Amino acid sequence: MKTLLYFSVSVALLFPHPTLAAESAPAPPITSVHTDDHGVLLVNNKPFFPILLYDAPLDGATLTQVVDFGFNTLTVASAREAATLPAHGLYGAVHSGAKGQDLAGVLLAVGVDSPALSFKTRLIEQTSASNRQTAANCPGRPVMNAIGYWLNEPQGVKAGTLPGADKYEEMIAASIDVAAPYLYPVPHQPVDSVGDAVQRARNASGGKRMVLPILQLFTWENNDRYPTPAELRCMVFLSLARGAQGIGYYTYGSLHNPKHPMPVELWQSVKPLNARAAEVGEFLITSTRDESVAPAKATDRHSPIRARAALHGKEGLLLVVNPSHEKQTESLRLPHAAGTLKPMGDGEEIELTNGVATLMLEPFEVAVLRYTLK
């Protein structure tokens, strides 16, 4: 991950919108943070779905806008900076050098970025030692490591050079509290690579530790293109479909890059995207998988479509994502569902025929559907 830079330029000034939200409600002071046996983050013993932003200035106008856009966590350089965030409705992810007694605003401690790129020998031993020091600086907070999914950046991204198990699964299993795979595929790799990275990280701990992917809001080089709003939305919900328990975004100064500024429509798309991601994420972290939902046809098992069904009591949520460049049709069997699938938000209801729903998704389209058990 590129080195973080902090600027005094306000995001709100660069990306104005008609009105700024009224002052947000303060976030409760943090007294405890831990993850449960399924990797869900618990803040003051309540499930918490983080939506994190790297590389944001901390001026008042910016903080107002990022809260309005649905972020609840920012990366900061110190516990002292994190202590100022709860008044604005935010928490901090504090970088490894930080020390401080006031941890009421600290959600996560941030350990060394890209361990496989930082430590050329004794990777697991050195990552573990570094994270122990980070934990000592921020006691009682899980340590998050941003983990590069391609080796050697950006050349490895262009070439698709993936880490082996020794630099990914084995390291995560042995050394990492919160795995934060970061990968910025556009325009060099398929969007579906985000799902692969999340799934590999999730599998590394047997689903017992938190996975919080960091997604692309910048370009590697000025002649590259940014993700489209549809691609970014696809990356977010693909991550959730593959088991992520939070979402992060990385801007690397793209909010302030006069040579290659982020498209306004991309940044503006983040607000409704975060609102829906929070709604879906909060349902998923308080539910259990509905293992009865499966492709209705053998051919669908090889489809690029990614789906996840979850239950909270008798209420179900079905998340379906098409990460491909082509329109896809898939049939899913929901043997215990009653009646119809109701879209979350706008959209036409989908009838179940003998317990089967047939879905047609455009490239990078996401469907979020609700159902009820019989």
URPE-V150369 format. One record per residue. N is the residue number from 1. SS is DSSP state (H for helix, E for strand, - for the rest). NEAR is the number of other ideal C-beta (glycine too) atoms within 10 Angstrom. Layout:
N;SS;NEAR  N;SS;NEAR
This chain:
1;-;17  2;-;17  3;-;6  4;-;17  5;-;10  6;-;13  7;-;14  8;-;9  9;-;14  10;-;20  11;H;25  12;H;19  13;H;13  14;H;17  15;-;18  16;-;13  17;-;14  18;-;4  19;-;7  20;-;14  21;-;13  22;-;8  23;-;13  24;-;16  25;-;10  26;-;12  27;-;20  28;-;12  29;-;13  30;-;20  31;-;11  32;-;11  33;E;21  34;E;13  35;E;16  36;-;14  37;-;9  38;-;13  39;-;24  40;-;17  41;E;22  42;E;14  43;E;19  44;-;11  45;-;10  46;E;9  47;E;15  48;-;20  49;-;24  50;-;23  51;E;23  52;E;24  53;E;27  54;-;23  55;-;22  56;-;23  57;-;20  58;-;18  59;-;15  60;H;13  61;H;14  62;H;24  63;H;25  64;H;20  65;H;23  66;H;27  67;H;21  68;H;18  69;-;21  70;-;18  71;-;24  72;-;23  73;E;25  74;E;26  75;E;24  76;E;26  77;-;16  78;-;15  79;H;22  80;H;16  81;H;20  82;H;29  83;H;19  84;-;14  85;-;24  86;H;18  87;H;14  88;H;21  89;-;19  90;-;25  91;E;27  92;E;31  93;E;25  94;E;29  95;E;20  96;-;18  97;-;11  98;-;21  99;-;11  100;-;16  101;-;9  102;-;11  103;-;23  104;-;16  105;-;25  106;E;27  107;E;28  108;E;27  109;E;30  110;E;26  111;-;28  112;-;20  113;-;20  114;-;18  115;H;25  116;H;17  117;H;18  118;H;14  119;-;18  120;-;8  121;-;6  122;-;10  123;H;18  124;H;18  125;H;12  126;H;16  127;H;24  128;H;16  129;H;14  130;H;19  131;H;22  132;H;13  133;H;14  134;H;23  135;H;17  136;H;10  137;H;19  138;-;27  139;-;10  140;-;13  141;-;24  142;-;20  143;E;23  144;E;28  145;E;27  146;E;23  147;E;30  148;E;23  149;-;27  150;E;24  151;-;18  152;-;12  153;-;19  154;-;15  155;H;11  156;H;17  157;H;21  158;H;16  159;H;13  160;-;12  161;-;13  162;E;17  163;-;20  164;-;10  165;H;12  166;H;11  167;H;20  168;-;23  169;H;17  170;H;14  171;H;23  172;H;27  173;H;18  174;H;14  175;H;22  176;-;26  177;-;22  178;E;27  179;E;29  180;E;27  181;E;29  182;E;25  183;-;23  184;-;28  185;-;21  186;-;20  187;-;14  188;-;16  189;-;19  190;-;15  191;-;24  192;H;19  193;H;22  194;H;28  195;H;25  196;H;18  197;H;27  198;H;25  199;H;19  200;H;21  201;H;29  202;H;22  203;H;15  204;H;22  205;-;18  206;-;10  207;-;13  208;-;13  209;-;21  210;E;27  211;E;28  212;-;28  213;E;30  214;E;25  215;E;22  216;E;23  217;-;23  218;-;22  219;-;20  220;-;18  221;-;8  222;-;8  223;-;8  224;-;15  225;-;11  226;-;21  227;-;24  228;-;16  229;H;18  230;H;15  231;H;22  232;H;22  233;H;21  234;H;26  235;H;29  236;H;26  237;H;29  238;H;28  239;H;29  240;H;28  241;H;24  242;-;23  243;-;21  244;-;33  245;-;26  246;-;28  247;E;27  248;E;25  249;E;23  250;E;23  251;-;20  252;-;20  253;-;15  254;H;19  255;H;22  256;H;19  257;-;15  258;-;7  259;-;5  260;-;15  261;-;14  262;-;21  263;-;15  264;H;12  265;H;10  266;H;17  267;H;22  268;H;14  269;H;17  270;H;24  271;H;16  272;H;14  273;H;22  274;H;22  275;H;14  276;H;17  277;H;23  278;H;17  279;H;15  280;H;22  281;H;24  282;H;13  283;H;21  284;H;23  285;H;22  286;-;13  287;-;16  288;E;11  289;E;13  290;-;20  291;-;8  292;-;15  293;-;23  294;E;14  295;E;17  296;-;19  297;-;12  298;H;7  299;H;10  300;H;17  301;H;9  302;H;8  303;-;16  304;-;16  305;-;20  306;E;21  307;E;19  308;E;20  309;E;22  310;E;20  311;E;19  312;E;12  313;-;9  314;-;11  315;E;13  316;E;24  317;E;20  318;E;23  319;E;21  320;E;23  321;E;30  322;-;27  323;-;26  324;-;18  325;-;10  326;-;9  327;-;11  328;E;19  329;E;12  330;E;21  331;E;15  332;E;25  333;E;18  334;-;22  335;-;14  336;-;16  337;E;25  338;E;13  339;E;11  340;E;16  341;E;24  342;E;14  343;E;14  344;-;16  345;-;10  346;-;5  347;-;12  348;-;9  349;-;10  350;E;18  351;E;11  352;-;18  353;E;10  354;-;7  355;-;16  356;E;16  357;E;23  358;E;13  359;E;19  360;E;11  361;E;20  362;-;11  363;-;15  364;-;22  365;-;19  366;E;23  367;E;21  368;E;21  369;E;24  370;E;15  371;E;24  372;E;15  373;E;14  374;-;9
